[in-house]
Amino acid sequence: MAIFSMQQKPEPRLVFTMKAAGLFHVLFALSFLVILIMAATQAQAETKAKAETKVATADSSQPHACGGVNLLEKLARENPRALEKIRLAASRIPNGDALLWRIEKSGYRDSWLYGTMHVSDPRVMAMSEAARNSYEMADTIVVESTEITDMVKAQAALLANPALSMLPEGSTLQTLLKPDEFQLVETVLKERGVPIALVSRLQPWMIYSMIAIPQCELARMQKNPTFLDKKLADDALAQGKALKGLETLAEQIGTLTDLPIELQVRLLTDTVALGSTLDDVMKTMTELYIQGQTGMIMPMIEWSSAQTGADDNDAYAEFEKQMVHSRNHTMVQRLAPMLEDGNAFVAVGALHLPGNDGLVQLLRDGDYTVTAMH
């Protein structure tokens, strides 16, 4: 994706994909699955005697700096009026300007809500001092899924239910894609060290996940398979804290498996077509996250998409409902008894927090006082 001038507009077929790219990163399971997929393809490729492509391994001697440009900085130079419109739109989104929130209710001990980003970027992993202190004081740590602490067990559970990840018998990626689309996907996967023959039976959304995450993030995961949420969960167990989860990985993965196969194919092929602009998306999202400005992410994407004049709003609204809003309501219901016990540190993807259907507002609707800690 890129911030487009009025003379350079994105193709209408990519509009939905631009919007969807932002939402995919709210799924905790994606980082987990990428780790498993990369590990599995690496192991299989290394044992395949006549493999034409060897899976690249993370080498500390190789630089893995993330590329891309900050799209908002670019817009500030090229179209400051548009940037002001984005900021205005973001200002109208409730609860989009903080990552750490205090949760209070009469008769309960205070708890904390923290928005995470499911990546291994050192700047994200560091967290703010206030967030670290809240985490250390908490008796209970709540994450999206506790299964991430045992990768072997979680992998076994995934493999035990092929319907969560595999295409039906007789279908392969090659049967779903046009020849030119298949060739482009194969080329991009090869650049990432993944032989397409080893993943051709996977559902398209799984292959999408390997492409949507930047090369630098994949390299970091191969060297050290952890990310912020996993570190918080692992540290909780190491420190003897109670660890609880709001969802299972199967539930999260089911959200993607339930997507129509035509939509999965579209996300995959259109994302490949976006090319290096995916790095721009990730860079911008990460820097907005670090600034605590998660409410800016979707207005930025929506402004870019609006430049085409294309109307994918109905499809996108249903996609957003499935990926975020429905899950938010489930999370709040499951969180209630944990907040009753009190002194909990709740860490979920940051895009679950803002908006009228975000966790902050849903908690307020449940008679909690939720206050931003800037």
RONUSE-295982 format. One record per residue: residue in one letter; x, y negated, z of N, C-alpha, C in turn. Coordinates in steps of 0.05 Angstrom, whole numbers, padded with zeros to 5 digits, always signed. Atoms other than C-alpha are relative to their C-alpha. Last residue first. Layout:
# RONUSE-295982
AXYZXYZXYZ...
END
This chain:
# RONUSE-295982
H-00017+00010+00021-00015-00168+00572+00029-00001+00010M-00025+00007-00014-00054-00125+00620+00021-00008-00020A-00025-00001+00015-00124-00123+00590+00023-00009+00018T-00014+00026+00003-00180-00111+00640+00026+00004-00015V-00024-00007+00015-00232-00055+00640+00013-00027-00007T-00013+00025+00007-00287-00060+00692+00027+00007-00012Y-00027+00004-00009-00326+00005+00690+00008-00028-00007D-00002+00015-00026-00401+00006+00686+00028-00001+00012G+00004-00019-00021-00407+00059+00631+00005-00012+00028D+00028-00008+00002-00416+00006+00577-00007+00020+00022R+00015+00022-00011-00349-00020+00601-00030+00006+00000L-00004-00001-00029-00319+00048+00587-00015-00022+00014L+00016-00022-00009-00349+00047+00517+00002+00004+00031Q+00028+00008-00002-00320-00022+00506-00018+00022+00010V+00002+00022-00019-00249-00001+00523-00030-00008+00004L+00001-00010-00028-00256+00066+00488-00003-00022+00020G-00026-00008-00011-00273+00035+00421-00003+00008+00029D+00001-00029-00005-00343+00036+00390+00027+00010+00011N+00024-00005-00016-00350-00040+00395-00004+00029+00006G+00026-00002+00013-00279-00048+00371-00023+00006+00018P+00015+00024+00008-00209-00034+00397-00028+00006-00011L+00007+00020-00020-00183+00025+00438-00017-00022-00010H+00024-00008-00014-00182+00087+00394-00010-00021+00019L+00023+00008+00016-00133+00053+00347-00027+00011+00011A+00008+00028-00004-00081+00057+00402-00024-00008-00016G-00007+00016+00023-00078+00134+00402-00012-00029+00002V+00012-00009+00025-00090+00160+00472+00008-00019-00022A-00015+00008+00024-00054+00156+00539-00013+00012-00025V+00012-00012+00023-00095+00157+00603+00013-00011-00025F-00012+00015+00022-00056+00144+00667-00009+00014-00025A-00007-00014+00024-00099+00168+00725+00012-00019-00020N-00029+00002+00003-00102+00139+00795+00010+00017-00023G-00016+00024-00003-00175+00160+00804+00030+00004-00004D-00022-00008-00018-00213+00225+00818+00020-00024+00004E+00012-00002-00027-00274+00192+00787+00021+00008+00021L+00000+00027-00011-00231+00172+00727-00012+00000+00028M-00028+00006-00005-00218+00246+00713+00003-00028+00013P-00008-00013-00025-00292+00262+00720+00029-00006+00007A+00015+00009-00023-00310+00209+00667+00009+00014+00026L-00018+00015-00017-00255+00226+00616-00013-00007+00027R-00019-00018-00013-00294+00281+00583+00018-00014+00020Q+00015-00020-00016-00352+00236+00567+00018+00018+00015V+00011+00013-00024-00306+00180+00545-00015+00019+00018M-00022+00006-00019-00267+00226+00499-00011-00013+00025T-00007-00025-00013-00330+00252+00465+00021-00004+00021H+00022-00006-00019-00354+00181+00451+00005+00026+00015N-00001+00019-00023-00286+00163+00422-00022+00007+00020R-00020-00010-00020-00285+00226+00379+00001-00018+00024S+00012-00024-00013-00349+00204+00344+00019+00011+00021H+00022+00007-00017-00319+00135+00331-00012+00024+00015V-00004+00017-00024-00251+00155+00306-00024-00002+00018M-00027+00000-00010-00243+00206+00250+00004-00014+00027Q-00010-00027-00007-00315+00223+00237+00027+00000+00013K+00017-00011-00021-00342+00152+00241+00010+00028+00009E-00008+00012-00026-00282+00126+00202-00017+00011+00023F-00026-00011-00007-00296+00175+00145+00009-00011+00027E+00005-00027-00009-00370+00157+00144+00026+00013+00009A+00014+00001-00026-00353+00083+00141-00005+00028+00011Y-00019+00006-00021-00301+00096+00086-00013+00000+00028A-00017-00024-00004-00351+00131+00041+00020-00005+00023D+00016-00021-00011-00401+00075+00050+00016+00025+00006N+00006+00004-00028-00349+00020+00042-00017+00023+00012D-00003-00027-00012-00318+00046-00022-00010-00001+00029D+00018-00005-00023-00340-00015-00062+00002+00029+00008A+00012-00027+00000-00286-00041-00109-00016+00004+00026G+00029+00003+00005-00275-00116-00114-00014+00027+00000T+00008-00014+00024-00201-00100-00121-00029-00005-00008Q-00009+00015+00024-00177-00154-00073-00008+00015-00026A+00021+00017+00011-00221-00124-00019+00008-00014-00025S+00019-00015+00015-00171-00068-00008-00021-00017-00014S-00014-00009+00024-00116-00116+00012-00020+00016-00018W-00004+00023+00018-00163-00151+00060+00013+00009-00026E+00025+00006+00013-00186-00084+00089+00003-00024-00019I+00005-00019+00021-00115-00062+00103-00025-00007-00015M-00022+00002+00020-00097-00125+00141-00006+00019-00023P+00005+00024+00017-00165-00126+00176+00021-00004-00022M+00021-00005+00019-00151-00053+00197-00008-00025-00016I-00007-00021+00020-00084-00066+00229-00022+00004-00021M-00007+00012+00026-00096-00134+00263+00003+00022-00022G+00023+00011+00013-00134-00106+00322+00005-00012-00027T+00012-00022+00016-00073-00065+00340-00025-00009-00014Q+00021+00011+00017-00037-00128+00361-00013+00021-00018G+00026-00004-00013+00003-00102+00420-00023-00011-00016Q+00010+00026-00009+00067-00131+00390-00026+00001+00015I-00019+00009-00020+00097-00061+00386-00008-00027+00012Y+00003-00015-00025+00034-00039+00351+00018-00010+00022L+00024+00011-00013+00038-00095+00300-00006+00015+00026E-00008+00026-00011+00110-00074+00286-00025-00014+00013T-00017-00004-00024+00090-00001+00278+00007-00027+00013M+00016-00011-00022+00031-00016+00232+00017+00002+00025T+00018+00020-00010+00074-00061+00188-00016+00009+00024K-00016+00021-00013+00130-00011+00182-00018-00021+00012M-00010-00010-00026+00082+00046+00169+00016-00022+00015V+00022-00004-00018+00045+00009+00114+00009+00007+00028D+00009+00027-00008+00109-00015+00081-00023+00002+00020D-00019+00010-00020+00136+00056+00082-00007-00028+00010L+00007-00013-00025+00072+00078+00047+00020-00008+00022T+00016+00019-00016+00089+00026-00006-00010+00013+00026S-00015+00011-00022+00144+00074-00028-00016-00020+00016G-00029+00001+00000+00096+00115-00071+00012-00013+00025L-00008+00024-00013+00023+00096-00073+00030-00003+00003A-00002+00022+00019+00011+00149-00125+00009-00026+00013V-00025-00004+00016+00028+00203-00075+00004-00023-00019T-00021+00008-00018-00027+00174-00031+00027+00004-00014D-00002+00029-00001-00076+00177-00088+00022-00010+00018T-00010+00010+00026-00061+00250-00101+00002-00030+00000L-00027-00009+00006-00067+00272-00028+00011-00013-00025L-00019+00012-00019-00126+00230-00008+00028+00007-00007R-00002+00028+00007-00164+00251-00071+00020-00014+00018V-00016+00002+00025-00150+00324-00059+00005-00029-00007Q-00027-00007-00008-00176+00319+00013+00019-00002-00024L-00011+00023-00014-00237+00283-00012+00028+00005+00009E-00004+00020+00020-00252+00338-00062+00012-00025+00012I-00025-00005+00014-00241+00390-00008+00006-00021-00021P+00004-00014+00025-00296+00359+00034+00026+00003-00015L+00002+00018+00023-00269+00339+00102-00005+00015-00025D+00028+00005+00008-00286+00391+00154-00003-00020-00022T+00009-00023+00015-00213+00414+00157-00029-00003-00010L-00011+00002+00026-00194+00344+00179-00009+00023-00018T+00009+00025+00012-00239+00340+00239+00009-00003-00028G+00026-00004+00012-00225+00413+00252-00012-00025-00013I-00006-00011+00027-00152+00396+00263-00027+00005-00014Q-00012+00022+00016-00173+00351+00321+00004+00010-00029E+00021+00020+00005-00220+00404+00350+00011-00022-00018A+00019-00011+00019-00167+00458+00342-00022-00019-00007L-00011+00003+00027-00116+00414+00376-00019+00011-00021T-00018-00021+00008-00162+00412+00436+00012-00006-00027E+00007-00016+00023-00190+00348+00463+00018+00024-00003L+00027+00009+00008-00189+00304+00525-00011+00016-00024G+00005+00008+00028-00129+00334+00560-00029-00006-00006K+00026-00008+00011-00103+00339+00631-00004-00010-00028L+00002+00007+00029-00035+00339+00664-00027+00010-00010A+00022-00015+00014-00028+00337+00740-00001-00010-00028K+00026+00014+00002+00040+00308+00760-00021+00019-00012G+00019-00012-00017+00098+00353+00781-00027-00015+00001Q+00002+00015-00025+00151+00308+00752-00021+00011+00019A-00026+00000-00013+00171+00357+00697-00001-00014+00028L-00004-00027-00011+00098+00369+00680+00027+00001+00015A+00020-00004-00021+00085+00294+00672+00005+00027+00014D-00010+00013-00024+00150+00286+00633-00019+00004+00024D-00023-00016-00010+00127+00337+00582+00011-00012+00026A+00010-00025-00011+00060+00301+00574+00022+00017+00012L+00015+00006-00023+00090+00232+00566-00011+00025+00013K-00019+00007-00022+00142+00259+00519-00015-00006+00026K-00012-00025-00009+00089+00293+00476+00019-00006+00023D+00020-00015-00016+00049+00228+00472+00012+00026+00011L+00007+00013-00025+00111+00187+00451-00020+00017+00017F+00010+00027+00006+00139+00235+00400-00012-00010+00025T+00017+00012-00020+00179+00299+00403-00010-00026-00010P+00029-00002+00006+00213+00347+00355-00017-00010+00024N+00011-00001-00027+00284+00320+00362-00030+00001-00002K-00022+00000-00020+00328+00327+00301-00010+00004+00028Q-00016-00024+00005+00272+00349+00254+00023+00001+00020M+00014-00024-00011+00226+00298+00284+00016+00025-00003R-00002+00001-00029+00276+00242+00272-00013+00024+00012A-00028-00006-00007+00284+00263+00199+00003-00001+00031L-00005-00029+00003+00209+00266+00190+00028+00008+00009E+00014-00012-00023+00203+00195+00219+00003+00031-00002C-00016+00005-00024+00256+00169+00171-00013+00014+00024Q-00023-00017-00001+00222+00202+00112+00015-00003+00026P-00025+00008+00013+00157+00166+00126+00023+00019+00004I-00020+00008-00021+00094+00203+00146+00026-00006-00013A+00009+00026-00011+00040+00202+00092+00019-00009+00021I-00007+00021+00019+00075+00257+00051-00006-00027+00013M-00029+00000+00004+00077+00312+00103+00009-00023-00017S-00013+00009-00024+00007+00294+00126+00030+00000-00002Y+00001+00029-00003-00019+00298+00055+00016-00009+00024I-00021+00009+00018+00005+00370+00051+00001-00030+00000M-00025-00007-00014-00039+00385+00111+00024-00009-00016W-00005+00020-00020-00097+00346+00080+00026+00006+00016P-00013+00025+00010-00091+00388+00017+00006-00020+00022Q+00021+00019+00008-00106+00454+00053+00014-00027-00007L+00010+00018-00022-00045+00499+00054-00022-00018-00011R+00025-00011-00010-00038+00554+00001-00012-00017+00023S+00021+00003+00021+00014+00515-00039-00027+00011+00009V+00023+00014-00012+00058+00505+00023-00024-00001-00019L+00004-00008-00027+00117+00552+00010-00024-00013+00014A+00010-00028-00001+00113+00547-00065-00006+00009+00028I+00029+00000+00002+00118+00471-00059-00011+00029+00001P+00007-00013+00025+00189+00475-00034-00030+00004-00001V+00021-00020-00004+00194+00424+00023-00006+00013-00028G-00011-00026-00007+00259+00384+00028-00020+00022+00004R+00002-00003-00029+00226+00316+00030+00010+00027+00009E-00016+00022-00012+00248+00298-00040+00001+00003+00030K-00028-00008+00003+00220+00366-00061+00019-00021+00012L-00006-00020-00021+00153+00346-00031+00029+00009-00002V-00002+00014-00026+00152+00283-00074+00006+00020+00023T-00024+00017-00001+00169+00322-00137+00003-00014+00027E-00023-00017-00002+00117+00376-00124+00026-00016+00002V+00000-00009-00027+00063+00323-00112+00025+00018+00005L-00007+00023-00017+00080+00290-00178+00002+00008+00029Q-00029+00005+00004+00080+00357-00215+00009-00023+00017F-00016-00021-00014+00013+00376-00185+00030-00006-00003E+00001+00005-00028-00017+00309-00206+00016+00021+00016D-00017+00023-00006+00008+00317-00277+00000-00007+00030P-00029-00006+00003-00020+00388-00282+00018-00024+00007K-00007+00001+00028-00088+00368-00252+00030+00004-00003L-00011+00025+00011-00097+00390-00181+00003+00002-00030L+00016+00023-00008-00141+00442-00147+00008-00026-00014T+00027-00003+00011-00115+00505-00180-00018-00024+00005Q-00002+00003+00029-00043+00483-00167-00027+00003-00014L-00002+00029+00007-00057+00471-00094+00000-00003-00030T-00026+00011-00007-00079+00543-00088+00000-00030-00007S-00005+00029+00005-00146+00577-00087+00028-00007+00008G+00002+00005+00029-00156+00653-00095+00004-00030-00007E-00014-00019+00017-00170+00665-00021-00005-00006-00030P+00013-00026+00004-00197+00602+00012+00016+00018-00019L+00020+00001+00020-00146+00547+00028-00013+00028-00002M-00004-00012+00026-00108+00552+00093-00024-00004-00019S-00022+00011+00016-00103+00506+00153+00002+00010-00028L-00007+00028-00008-00161+00513+00201+00021-00012-00018A+00020+00018+00012-00190+00574+00165+00006-00029+00007P-00009+00011+00026-00125+00611+00182-00020-00020-00013N+00025+00009+00013-00146+00618+00255+00007-00012-00027A+00020-00020-00006-00092+00659+00290-00027-00007-00013L-00002-00022+00019-00039+00617+00256-00022+00021+00004L+00006+00010+00027-00062+00555+00294+00000+00023-00020A+00029+00005+00001-00064+00592+00361-00009-00010-00028A+00013-00026+00001+00006+00619+00349-00030-00003-00002Q-00004-00010+00027+00031+00549+00333-00014+00027-00003A+00018+00015+00017+00001+00523+00398+00002+00009-00029K+00027-00009-00005+00034+00578+00438-00020-00014-00018V+00001-00028+00009+00102+00564+00407-00029+00010+00003M+00002-00001+00029+00094+00488+00414-00004+00029-00011D-00009-00028+00006+00078+00490+00488-00003+00004-00030T-00023-00007-00017+00073+00418+00512+00011+00027-00005I-00025+00008+00012+00030+00399+00453+00024+00007+00017E-00013-00023+00014-00027+00440+00481+00027-00007-00012T-00023-00010-00015-00043+00384+00531+00015+00022-00014S+00000-00030-00002-00087+00349+00481+00025+00009+00015E+00020-00011+00018-00108+00276+00477-00002+00030+00002V-00007+00004+00028-00068+00257+00538-00022+00012-00017V+00020-00010+00019-00086+00247+00611+00009-00007-00028I-00005+00010+00027-00032+00240+00664-00020+00013-00018T+00009-00017+00022-00053+00248+00737+00006-00014-00027D+00000-00028-00009-00021+00222+00800-00006+00019-00023A+00024-00016+00003-00003+00155+00770+00004+00028+00011M+00017+00001-00024+00052+00111+00798-00023+00019-00001E-00015-00012-00023+00104+00130+00745-00017+00001+00025Y-00003-00029+00004+00055+00117+00688+00013+00013+00024S+00027-00012-00004+00035+00049+00715+00001+00030-00003N+00005+00001-00029+00109+00030+00721-00027+00013+00006R-00016-00020-00013+00123+00053+00650-00006+00001+00030A+00011-00026+00007+00064+00013+00623+00016+00022+00014A+00025-00003-00014+00085-00050+00660-00012+00027-00005E-00006-00005-00029+00157-00043+00636-00026+00005+00015S-00005+00024-00016+00133-00036+00564+00006+00007+00029M+00023+00012-00014+00140+00028+00525+00008-00025+00015A-00009+00015-00023+00208+00057+00504-00023-00009+00018M-00006-00018-00022+00180+00111+00458+00007-00015+00026V+00026-00009-00010+00151+00058+00412+00004+00017+00025R+00013+00024-00011+00218+00023+00403-00028+00007+00011P-00011+00007-00027+00253+00090+00396-00014-00024+00012D-00015+00024+00002+00207+00110+00337+00009-00009+00028S-00024-00002-00017+00184+00181+00353+00018-00025-00002V-00026-00001+00015+00113+00173+00328+00023+00001+00019H-00009-00027+00000+00041+00183+00353+00026+00003-00017M-00004-00005+00028+00028+00111+00371+00014+00027-00002T-00025-00010+00010+00000+00102+00440+00001-00001-00030G+00000-00008+00028-00054+00060+00472+00027+00008-00010Y-00023+00009+00017-00053+00060+00547-00003+00011-00028L+00004-00009+00028-00112+00064+00595+00022-00012-00017W-00012+00016+00022-00098+00058+00669-00006+00013-00027S-00014-00016+00020-00134+00081+00732+00010-00019-00022D-00005+00010+00027-00157+00045+00795+00015+00021-00017R-00027+00012+00002-00182+00085+00855+00004-00009-00029Y-00020-00016+00013-00257+00095+00853+00028-00014+00003G-00003-00026-00012-00310+00069+00901+00021+00018-00012S+00005+00000-00029-00329+00010+00858+00001+00029+00010K+00028-00005-00006-00300+00018+00788-00003+00003+00030E+00009+00003-00027-00235-00005+00757-00029+00007+00002I+00028-00010-00002-00196+00012+00694-00008+00000+00030R+00007-00010-00027-00133-00029+00681-00030+00008+00000W+00025+00009-00012-00113-00035+00608-00004+00012+00027L+00004-00010-00028-00047-00029+00571-00024-00013+00012L-00004-00029-00001-00041-00035+00495-00006+00012+00027A-00015-00010-00022-00069-00105+00485+00002+00030-00002D-00024+00016-00004-00097-00150+00430+00016+00010+00024G-00021-00008+00019-00152-00110+00397+00026-00013+00005N-00020-00017-00013-00204-00110+00452+00023+00009-00018P-00004+00000-00029-00262-00137+00411+00023+00019+00008I+00000-00028-00009-00251-00148+00337+00004+00001+00030R+00028-00007-00004-00269-00220+00320-00003+00029+00008S+00009+00013-00025-00197-00244+00329-00029+00008+00007A-00010-00015-00023-00176-00193+00277-00010-00011+00026A+00015-00025-00001-00220-00225+00224+00008+00017+00024L+00027+00007-00009-00191-00293+00240-00017+00026+00003R-00001+00005-00029-00121-00264+00236-00027-00007+00011I-00004-00026-00013-00136-00234+00168+00000-00004+00030K+00026-00014+00002-00165-00300+00143+00002+00027+00015E+00017+00012-00019-00102-00336+00168-00028+00014+00000L-00009-00009-00027-00059-00288+00130-00018-00011+00021A+00010-00027-00003-00099-00303+00067+00007+00012+00027R+00029+00003-00004-00084-00377+00075-00013+00027+00004P+00006+00005-00028-00010-00361+00085-00030-00003+00006N+00028+00007+00000-00005-00329+00015-00009-00005+00029E+00012+00002+00027+00066-00316-00008-00029-00010+00001R-00016+00016+00019+00110-00329+00053-00016-00005-00025A-00005+00026-00011+00061-00308+00107+00015-00018-00019L+00023+00017+00005+00039-00251+00063+00003-00028+00011K+00000+00006+00028+00109-00222+00063-00024-00018-00007E-00021+00019+00004+00112-00227+00138+00001-00009-00029L+00010+00025-00010+00044-00193+00140+00021-00022-00002L+00018+00012+00020+00068-00137+00095-00011-00027+00009N+00023+00008-00016+00128-00121+00138-00019-00015-00018V+00001+00028-00008+00175-00089+00088-00025-00004+00017G+00025+00015+00002+00194-00017+00077+00003-00029+00009G+00001+00022+00020+00252+00025+00100-00026-00014+00001C+00025+00003+00014+00263+00066+00163+00001-00023-00019A+00014+00025-00006+00335+00080+00180-00026-00001-00016H+00029-00004+00003+00353+00153+00174-00015-00025+00007P+00017+00021-00011+00428+00149+00163-00029+00006-00005Q+00015+00014+00021+00463+00215+00152-00017-00022+00012S-00018+00016+00016+00518+00238+00199-00014-00016-00022S-00006+00025-00014+00467+00259+00250+00019-00017-00015D-00029+00001-00004+00442+00310+00200+00007-00026+00013A-00008+00026-00011+00368+00327+00199+00029+00001+00007T+00000+00001-00029+00359+00388+00156+00010-00027+00009A-00019+00018-00012+00339+00387+00083-00002+00001+00031V+00012+00020-00016+00301+00448+00060+00021-00017+00013K-00005-00005-00029+00337+00485+00006-00013-00023+00015T-00002+00025-00016+00308+00484-00064+00004+00008+00029E-00012+00021+00017+00319+00538-00116+00003-00026+00015A+00016+00025+00000+00309+00593-00066+00014-00021-00017K-00003+00013+00026+00347+00656-00087-00017-00026-00002A-00026-00002+00012+00361+00684-00018+00003-00015-00026K+00006-00008+00027+00299+00659+00017+00026+00000-00017T-00003-00029+00002+00320+00659+00090-00007+00010-00028E-00027-00008-00006+00335+00584+00091+00004+00030-00002A-00018+00007+00023+00271+00568+00054+00028+00010+00005Q+00006-00017+00023+00228+00606+00104+00019-00006-00023A-00008-00027-00007+00260+00573+00165-00004+00018-00024Q-00029-00001-00002+00256+00503+00135+00009+00029+00005T-00011+00001+00027+00185+00513+00114+00030+00001-00001A+00007-00024+00014+00165+00535+00184+00012+00001-00029A-00016-00022-00011+00202+00479+00219-00005+00026-00015M-00028+00004+00008+00173+00426+00172+00018+00023+00011I-00002-00005+00028+00103+00454+00180+00029-00002-00009L+00003-00028+00006+00107+00458+00255+00005+00007-00029I-00023-00014-00012+00135+00388+00264-00001+00030-00006V-00023+00005+00017+00084+00361+00214+00025+00014+00011L+00001-00018+00023+00029+00396+00252+00024-00005-00018F-00004-00028-00007+00046+00363+00318+00002+00019-00024S-00029-00001-00006+00052+00294+00287+00007+00029+00008L-00017+00003+00024-00015+00304+00254+00029+00003+00006A-00008-00025+00011-00050+00332+00316+00019-00002-00024F-00021-00011-00015-00051+00266+00352+00011+00025-00013L+00002-00028-00007-00096+00238+00299+00026+00010+00012V+00012-00002-00027-00098+00162+00301-00001+00029+00009H-00020+00001-00021-00047+00160+00244-00012-00001+00028F-00012-00027-00003-00099+00184+00194+00020+00000+00024L+00014-00017-00019-00138+00120+00206+00013+00027+00005G-00002+00011-00027-00088+00073+00173-00013+00019+00021A-00028-00003-00010-00080+00116+00112+00003-00010+00028A-00003-00026-00014-00156+00120+00104+00028+00004+00012K+00014+00002-00026-00161+00046+00087+00004+00026+00016M-00013+00020-00016-00108+00050+00033-00013-00002+00028T-00024-00011-00011-00137+00115+00008+00015-00020+00017F+00007-00017-00023-00205+00085-00001+00024+00011+00014V+00011+00016-00022-00176+00029-00044-00007+00017+00024L-00017-00002-00023-00132+00073-00087-00011-00013+00024R+00000-00028-00010-00183+00089-00141+00017+00003+00025P+00024-00007-00017-00197+00014-00148+00002+00028+00011E+00020-00014+00016-00125+00001-00172-00024+00008+00018P-00003-00029+00000-00089-00049-00128-00022+00012-00018K+00020-00013-00017-00089-00122-00150+00004+00030-00001Q-00010-00028-00002-00031-00163-00176-00018+00015+00019Q-00009-00009+00026-00053-00232-00201+00008+00030-00001M+00024-00001+00017-00094-00248-00140+00007+00009-00028S+00008+00027+00008-00033-00229-00098-00025+00003-00018F+00001+00007+00028-00029-00161-00066-00008-00029-00004I+00017+00024+00000-00007-00141+00002+00001-00012-00027A-00015+00025-00001+00021-00072-00009-00021-00022+00003M+00017+00024+00000+00000+00000+00000+00017-00025+00000
END
